Structures are given as structure tokens and as C-alpha cells.
Amino acid sequence: MITTVLMIEKPLVPTDVELVTTLHEGERQTFVVLMQPRGDQDRLLRALDDVALGELGDAVREGEEPEGEDAFRSAKLALDHSVQALREAGAEAVGRLIEDHPLELLSSVVRETGADEVVVLTAPHFVEELFHRDWASRARHKVGVPVLKLFAHAE
């Protein structure tokens, strides 16, 4: 059995579910899905990424994202949806919301579960990636297992 810690930013769409569940075809898979509620901490970086991608409307709408308890509820719904989608695809899956320090939680989950790998599934983050401050780059130095970065689909 392959145990994967899957870090996500938004609910998995069918294409993403297919992508992560076929990484190890023929093997039973278990996923521990980690999701961080969106908030003010990365709003500017998201807006810059939207501008870099030519999505000016999305950059303007970054100020309309839910905050605080609304962001937490929204993330919980997205996490539940993603876990259920993985289960429907035949994988075992559980989920946890990231409340503080994503990389510390990631490291502890990898240790606790004996995970074989980490998959970071996000939208492109050009500014963070340029300076190697994205989750995948930072995780590679902390977790002690292979870290794969994949880009999430928008459907």
C-alpha cells in the first residue's frame, strides 16, 4: 500500500482525482489530504500570480475571498468533497485542515503515517516558486520522503 500526503488549496476536480489516483496504478492507495483555509496571509501573492497569468479579473476578486470563520467553513467543505472524491475513486482517504504552520503539520503527518511520498497539488505560484518559497520547495527540505509538485486543474 502506498501512503501519500496530499496538500491542496482548493477542492479536487475529477481530473485531479484521476491524476493522483493513477500515480501508482495497481497499488492500493491511502491519502491524507491537508488543506489550508485561504486567508490574508497570501492574498497579495495570489493577486500577483493572477496578474502574471493574465487573469486580471481574478486578481481584483482576491479581495472578495472569505476570511476568518467563513474561510474555515469553506475549506472544510472543500476538504470533505475532496476526501469523498478520492474514496469514490477507490482510494482510502482522510483529511485535515491546516490551522497553523503548514510545514510543521506536514512533517508530523509524514512521520505519524509513515507516508511514502508527498504530493503538492496547487495552482501555479510564480512569485513563490521563483524564490523557492512554495510548499513543495520548502517541504523537500523537511519531510524526508519524495515530494512531487503537480498543477491543479480548473474545471
N, C-alpha and C positions, 0 to 999 in steps of 0.2 A: 504494500500500500504506500502511495506517495502522499505525504502531507505537505500542503502548500499554504503559506500565509499570504493572503491576497489583500493588498492595500488598494482601496478605491476612493474616488472622490464623488462619484455620482452613481445612481443605480445602474446595474448591469443591463445592457440591452441584449437581445438574443444573439447577436453576432459576437459580443464579448463573452457570453456564456459558452458558446461553441468554441471560441478561441482558447479559453483557459481549460476547458474540459477535454480538449483534444491534444493538449501538450504532451500527454503521456497515455496515448491510446493503448488499450489493452490492459491497463493497470487500474486497480481501484484507487479512487482519489478522495482525499479528505481536504476540505478547505476551512481555514479560519479566516474569516473576512473582517478586516479592520477598516473602519470608515470614520473620518474626522468631519464633524459638522463644519460647514463653511462659515466664515466669520470675518471680522475686520482684519485679523492678523495677516491675511494675504490678499486683501481686496485690491490694493494698488498693483501687485504683481499680476493678478488675473487681468486687470484692465490693460496693463502693458502688453501682456500676451495677446489679448484680443486685438489690440491695435496692430501688433506685429503680424497677426494673421489676416489683417484687413477687415476684421469684424467690428467696425466702429459702433454699430448698434449694440452689440454685446458689451463693449467697453462702457458705454453710457449706462446700461442697465445693471452694472455691477453694484451700483448704489441701492438697487431695489432688492437685493438678496435678503432673505430673512436673517435676523440676528437673535442672539441670546437663546431663550427657551424655544422660540419658533424655529431657529436653525437646528436645535437639538431634535425637536419633533420631526422635522423634515428629514434629517439624516437618519433617524430611527426607522422611518417608513421606507426610505431608500435601502437601508441595510436589510430590513426584513424582506423586501422584494427581491433583493439580490441573493440572499441565502435561499429563499424559496425557489428561485430560478435555477440555482445550482443543484438543489435537491431534485427538482423535476428533470434535470438532465442526467440524473443517475449518480451524482456525487453526494458524499456526506458533507454537510456544511453547518457551521455555527458562525455567529457574528458578534462583534464587539464594537461599540463606539469608542473612539479615541477622545478622551476628555482633556488630557494634558500630555505633553511630551511624547509625540508620536514615535520617535525612535527608541525611547526607553521601553515603551509598551511593546513595540515590535520585537526588540531584543528579548524581553521576558517571555513573550508568547512563543518565539522560536525555541527558547530553552525549555519551556514548560511542555511543549507539544512534541519536541524532538523533530521539528519541521525539517524537511529535505531541501526546501527552497523558499524563496520569497519572490512573489510576482507583484510588481507595482504597475497598476493599470490606471493611467491618468491621461488627461488631455496634454498636448504639448505645452511646456512651460519654458519658453525660450530664455527668459531672463535668469531663472533659477538654474537651468541646465548650463547656460553659458558659464556661470560661476560655480558649477557643481554643488549647488545648494538644494537640488531637488531631492525628493525622498530616496530614489534609487541610488543616486551617487553617495549620499550620506549613509544609507543603510549598508552599502558594500563594505564600509569600514567598521561596522558594529556587530553584524549578526553571525558571521562565521559560516554561512551557507551561501550557495549561489543566489544572486539577485538578478532577476530578469525584468527589464522595463519594457512595457508594451503600451501602445497608444490606444485609448478607449475610442470606441466608435460612437458616432452621433446618429441615432436613427429616430 
